[in-house]
Amino acid sequence: MNGSNPLESIFFVKLPEDFSFSCKNLKIDKNIPIPVQKKDGDDSDKLDVKNITQEQILSGILTVLAYDRQNENLDYYRSFINEVRPGIKKELGEAGILKTKNEDWDLAEEIWMALHGLDPEDRAITLNMALFFDQKADSYRKAGLIEDADAYDSTAGVYYHDAMDSDPELPDAFFNAGFFYLKQQNFSEAKNCFESYMALTSDLKDDELGDNGIYKRERAQELIDKISNRNLGDDSFHKAYELINTGKEEEGLDEIRKFLQSNPAVWNAWFMLGWGLRRLERFEDAKQAFLKARECEGGDENADTLNELAICYMETGQIEEAKKTLYDALAIDADNTKIISNLGFLCLKTGEEEKARKFFMTVLEIDPNDKIAKMQLEQMEREV
């Protein structure tokens, strides 16, 4: 995560009452210092207030709103920027969505933080903050930046909690939080979120929901049923995930084996058993667990299961099986960079360096920040 302090890029000045602004009716409080975005080479001691631009002031205010939530003049700054730029909320929201879509993560984060600082009581903005950090975490995890991804997930969780704590309640906050908790393998919490979404929308008719709302309600019910039918809300399942994810694989394996004793047909549990064994480099045992996952309902439709199985095939010398399994996984999830990277590593094992290079380059086309593909290509260049 970026360790620089954005507040170092601004300085504060007191504007004269006759300072020229596009908003003619703006009343300037000459006793309150205004944040100003620095230009290259700016020195606050030699600054001529007359040369400050409106954009520098607006940018400075947005920086304070984003990163200095304890500033005693926040209400004045909010009023100031809304007077000068009445459509600023809409502008920032559209810019934040665009930058997020383009995966310009750092700039998108600045925009969302500023928007949240501009109106921290707007729960729709809070939900968008949660969704942003959720997506950013996924992108960083795919790129191999696991610690940063975990930190962004933690931040997303805080914003989801705040969005769900709104009054009146925001149904979409619960729907999206449900998927966030699914990703965390916290099926009990996910089920609670989906059930809350169903309850909050139960009185709405189909024409009020619209096509998207109808889809969400059907999807929420489908996931509630899957969690219930597979008993995934069992505490031992989530405990197993937490233990394995934090490096306590042996303890986690004990927990998931307890779960499997009562739930032997749940592919998710066999997957977690295989995942823990694979992390311990017990590849033959892990392979058998992933094969069991494929035999269970839903297990053969999951790209991660096939990807993990392929890794075990590679490690046990079953190259053709690994290749077929990776291509099966790719047919399910064509843009999954983990699968494409593993095809690259498989080609390196078989001496097909040019093919491997193409796979790693494809990864970087999908995700230019992928750490593993970058390192591998650099290593291959050094070995030429």
Residue pairs with C-beta under 8 A, 6 or more apart in sequence:
1 148
1 151
1 152
2 106
5 67
6 63
6 66
6 67
6 110
7 63
7 64
7 67
7 68
9 37
9 38
9 63
10 35
10 36
10 37
10 38
10 60
10 63
10 64
11 35
11 36
11 38
11 42
11 44
11 47
12 33
12 34
12 35
12 36
13 33
13 34
13 36
13 44
13 47
13 49
13 52
14 30
14 31
14 32
14 33
14 34
15 28
15 30
15 34
15 49
15 52
16 28
16 30
16 49
17 28
17 30
19 28
19 49
21 54
21 84
22 54
22 84
23 83
23 84
25 83
26 80
26 83
26 84
29 76
32 73
32 76
33 73
34 57
34 60
34 61
34 77
34 80
35 57
35 60
35 61
35 63
35 64
35 77
36 52
36 56
36 57
36 60
37 55
37 56
37 57
37 59
37 60
37 63
39 56
54 84
57 84
58 81
58 84
58 85
61 77
61 80
61 81
62 81
62 92
62 114
62 117
62 118
63 110
63 114
64 71
64 74
64 77
64 117
65 74
65 77
65 78
65 81
65 113
65 114
65 117
65 118
66 110
66 113
66 114
66 116
66 117
67 113
67 117
68 74
69 117
71 77
74 117
78 118
78 119
81 88
81 118
82 88
82 118
85 91
88 118
89 115
89 118
89 119
89 122
92 111
92 114
92 115
92 118
93 115
93 125
93 128
95 111
96 108
96 111
96 112
96 115
96 128
96 132
97 128
99 107
99 108
99 111
100 108
100 112
100 132
100 135
103 139
103 367
105 136
105 139
108 132
108 136
109 132
109 136
112 125
112 128
112 129
112 132
113 129
115 125
115 128
116 125
116 126
116 129
119 125
120 126
123 162
123 163
123 166
123 170
123 173
124 170
126 159
126 162
126 163
126 166
126 173
127 159
127 160
127 163
127 170
127 172
127 173
127 176
129 159
130 156
130 157
130 159
130 160
130 162
130 163
130 173
130 176
130 177
130 180
131 156
131 176
132 156
133 152
133 153
133 155
133 156
133 159
134 152
134 153
134 156
134 160
134 176
134 180
134 183
136 152
137 149
137 150
137 151
137 152
137 153
137 156
138 149
138 183
139 367
139 369
140 146
140 148
140 149
140 152
140 369
141 149
142 337
142 338
142 367
142 370
143 337
143 367
143 369
143 370
143 371
143 372
144 370
144 371
144 372
145 369
145 371
153 183
153 184
156 180
157 180
160 173
160 176
160 177
160 180
163 170
163 173
163 177
164 170
164 173
164 174
164 177
164 193
164 196
166 173
169 196
169 200
171 197
171 200
171 201
172 197
172 216
174 193
174 194
174 196
174 197
174 200
175 193
175 194
175 197
175 216
175 220
177 193
178 190
178 191
178 193
178 194
178 197
178 220
178 223
179 190
181 187
181 189
181 190
181 193
182 190
182 223
184 241
185 237
185 238
185 241
185 272
186 238
186 241
187 227
187 232
187 233
187 237
187 238
188 227
188 232
188 233
188 234
188 235
188 238
190 223
190 227
191 223
191 224
191 227
191 228
191 232
191 233
194 220
194 221
194 223
194 224
195 224
197 216
197 217
197 220
198 217
198 220
198 221
198 224
201 209
201 213
201 216
201 217
204 213
206 214
209 216
209 217
226 232
226 298
227 233
230 263
230 266
230 268
231 237
231 259
231 262
231 263
231 266
232 266
232 268
234 259
234 262
234 263
236 255
236 256
236 258
236 259
237 255
237 256
237 259
237 268
237 269
237 272
239 252
239 255
240 252
240 253
240 255
240 256
240 259
240 272
240 276
241 252
241 272
242 252
243 249
243 251
243 252
243 255
244 252
244 253
244 256
244 272
244 275
244 276
244 279
245 252
249 276
249 277
249 279
249 280
250 280
252 272
252 276
253 273
253 276
253 277
256 269
256 272
256 273
256 276
257 273
259 266
259 269
260 266
260 269
260 270
260 273
263 269
265 296
265 297
266 296
267 293
267 294
267 296
267 297
267 298
267 299
267 302
267 305
268 293
270 289
270 290
270 292
270 293
270 296
270 299
271 289
271 290
271 293
271 299
271 302
271 304
271 305
271 308
273 289
274 286
274 287
274 288
274 289
274 290
274 293
274 305
274 308
274 309
274 312
275 286
275 308
277 283
277 285
277 286
277 289
278 286
278 308
278 311
278 312
281 315
283 311
283 312
283 315
283 316
284 312
284 316
286 308
286 312
287 309
287 312
287 313
287 316
290 305
290 308
290 309
290 312
291 309
293 299
293 302
293 305
294 300
294 305
294 306
294 309
299 305
300 306
301 332
302 332
303 329
303 330
303 332
303 333
303 336
303 339
304 329
306 325
306 326
306 328
306 329
306 332
306 339
307 325
307 326
307 329
307 336
307 338
307 339
307 342
309 325
310 321
310 322
310 323
310 325
310 326
310 329
310 339
310 342
310 346
311 322
311 342
313 319
313 321
313 322
313 325
314 322
314 342
314 345
314 346
314 349
319 346
319 349
319 350
322 346
323 343
323 346
326 339
326 342
326 343
326 346
327 343
329 336
329 339
330 336
330 339
330 340
330 343
333 339
335 366
337 363
337 366
337 367
337 370
337 373
340 359
340 362
340 363
340 366
341 359
341 360
341 363
341 370
341 372
341 373
341 376
343 359
344 355
344 356
344 357
344 359
344 360
344 363
344 373
344 376
345 356
345 376
347 353
347 355
347 356
347 359
348 356
353 380
356 376
356 380
357 377
357 380
360 373
360 376
360 377
360 380
361 373
361 377
363 370
363 372
363 373
364 370
364 373
364 374
364 377
367 373
